[in-house]
Amino acid sequence: MGSRVLAPLLLELLGCWASVSAQAGATPVVTEGLNATEAAAATHKPSPSPRTLGASKAPELSSGPRPTPVTDVAALCVCDLSAAQCDVNCCCDPDCSSVDFSVFSACSVPVVMGDSQFCSQKAAIYSLNLTADPPQRVFKLIDQINPSIFCIHISNYKPALSFTNPEVPNESNFDQFIRASDGFTVNTDSDVSFTATLDAPHAARYEYGVPLQIANASSGLFLRFPSPLTSSLCTDSSPAAFLVSQAVECSRRIDIEHCEEIEALSMAYYSSPAILRVPNSSTQVPITIQSITIRSLNKTLTQLEDPDILWPALIAAGQERICNNVVLENNTKPVPLSGNPGYVVGLPLAAGFQPQKGSGIIQTTNRYGQFTILQSTTEQDCLASEGPRTPILFGYNMQSGCRLRLTGAIPCQLLAQKVQGLLRGQGFPDYVASFGNTRVQDVQDWVPVHFITHLSNMKGSCQLPVALSIEVKWTKYGSLLNPQARIVNVTAQLISSQVPEPHPGDERTIVVSTAVTFVDVSAPAEAGFRARPSINARLPFNFFFPFV
């Protein structure tokens, strides 16, 4: 009899003990809506699968239970930063005494309160009574009423006041975390495609930062450009975002024998995709090539007239093999202009030269170095100031010069070449753009520079260039309300003078000068009016009957 009664009781106690011991080392779990009675009943309920008493469990990595949240504003002190030490001006610090209060200037935290969204809450107010001897801290605990009608009356979920303890993966539960998180992959292309699919815009218009969709399914869903990922090496999976300007630089390792097979090196990779006008639509916007600039092996730049697509080609240059027509850059900076369309006062003249008849205009990349004159220096020595140049700015009349000392040490002919090169500079232009935005392929819109040389009629003397006069004629073009400056003629005159050759030991000084003059040749505007309208109407013959 006794054994039959004790057996169920012993099993129940063993099950209770096994359940409690198993939960003692585990992370406590907060269950919403479980009262104290239900919790007690659940604790004494026998476990569905009781464990053996001697079974051991692998220890779990856990940060441990977090401290109990402090909700009493009288016990809160946000300025108490030092343990067992009084913090300056911290009136709620329990480590501070009246001696410390005597050196306080004010309370750094005068009011301590909880969440302001509650309808009614406690507030601890701290102040100092410096007139008392010794100075004292004044503490008040008041009830504050929230005047807003949208407030929290009571919070019945106490665990919301603190963070739950996170579950740390270990050897036993790692597979469980993997199954719960849909897995992961280390493939870069898959990651980008998966992320791009999630971020795909479904609205009727593009928003800031949204990737641009394209219609070419073979190239992916979005317009992509090369960019560095985790290193300086290029990855071709970076999408272009709407209204986001990007300028990146990366390097690429290529096999020169297979350069024709790499898509990212071809112009068609960037120009063939068609951008969707709005997300998920059928209206396409093609990418047009405005200009193509070829960079040679010696770093010179040449802009092509025909913007047709060029394909990478492996060519032989002597004993070396070169991959030609490889895309090196997308245009990251706008083309600098001196006006749009007319010249703007203060901007440099756009100039260049034509290497052969029928070709386009070639310009230097530095627009402030396309048309320059001699720059005056403090030394005023022509032979010492050969390098510095200053650009010709539209609308500014300019004059510069230097002094040339003549001695018998330098022959006249060599000195004349030296001075002429000093006045002209390196790369004196052959053409000047008529407008500030004239394209280099539109040769008919470029004004030739007429270079005239004036020599002295006397023979037997030293002919030295002493002056360079540049005259720029311009006119107002277009509407009277918004006229545009247009250059119509440029003339450069090199003036030489006869200088007697100095004798050995003698020394003479002459002045070498450069002048730039802008002349407005606009015809005076005449107000024009239309002719008065003439009435050409024929009346019937009996219009005035019976008066006539």
Buried (B, 14 or more C-beta within 10 A) or exposed (E): EEEEEEEEEEEEEBBBEBBEEBEEEEBEEEEEEEEEEEEEEEEEEBEEEBEEEEEEEEEBEBEEEEEEEEBEBEEBBEBBEEEEEBBEBBBBBEBBEEEBBBEBEEBBBEBBBBEEEBBEBBBBBBBBEBEEEEBBBEEEEEEBEBEEEEBEEEEEEEEEEBEEBEBEBEEEBEEEEEEEEEEEEEEEEEEBBEEBEEEBBEEEEBEEEBBBBBBEEEBBBBBBBBBBEEEEEBBBBBBBBBEEEEEEEBEBEBEEEEBBEBEBBBBEBBBBBBBBEBBEEEEEEEEEEEEBEEEEEEEEEBBBBEBEEBEBEEEEEEEEEBBBBBBEEEEEEEEEBBBEBBBBEEBBBBBBBBEEEEEBBBBBEEBBBBBBBBBBBEEBEBBEBBEEBBBBBBBEEBEBBBBBEBEEEEEBEEBBEBBBEBBBBEBBBBBBBBBBBBBBBBBEBBBEBEBEEEEBEEEEEBBBBBBBBBBBBBBBBEEEEEBBBBBBBBBBBBBBBBBEBBEEEEEEEBEBBBBBEBEEEBEEEEEEEEEEEEEEEEEEEEEEEEEE
